[in-house]
Amino acid sequence: MRARSQQFLLAVLLWCLISIVCACNLERITPTPMPTPDLPRVEILRPAANQQVVAGADFDIDILAVDYSYGIQRVELYVDGFLLNESEPSGQLSEYLVTMNWFANGLGWHTFTALAYRADGTSSAQHEIRLQVIPGS
């Protein structure tokens, strides 16, 4: 009976030791995040921000849109929150440089906002510049 008690005690101690070792090796499993593709990017290259333009001037606005994951489907240019123009490349290009035109009117500061889109509707963060229209001499 004593041998049986010792075997039982040894089995309990062994079970406790295994439980402690296993508990120390438990890791918190962290799920691997799914990578998300980069958003399209857009930038107004020209004119420079905070530039003055003379009222009545007709000038170009150069916009570069980039999306190496899926390509650019459309670029939009807004002036003071209103859509001025949009352009679509022939096919989905990774880099799309477009020139849009604006006739400077309305004295004071104007905000130009560019957005680029993929075919699935994913948009870039907006890029803004401000221009000041001043009276002609």
Secondary structure, 3 states (H helix, E strand, C coil): CHHHHHHHHHHHHHHHHHHHHHHHCCCCCCCCCCCCCCCCEEEEEECCCCEEEECCCEEEEEEEEECCCCCECEEEEEECCEEEEEECCCCCECEEEEEEEEECCCCEEEEEEEEEECCCCCECCCEEEEEEEECCC
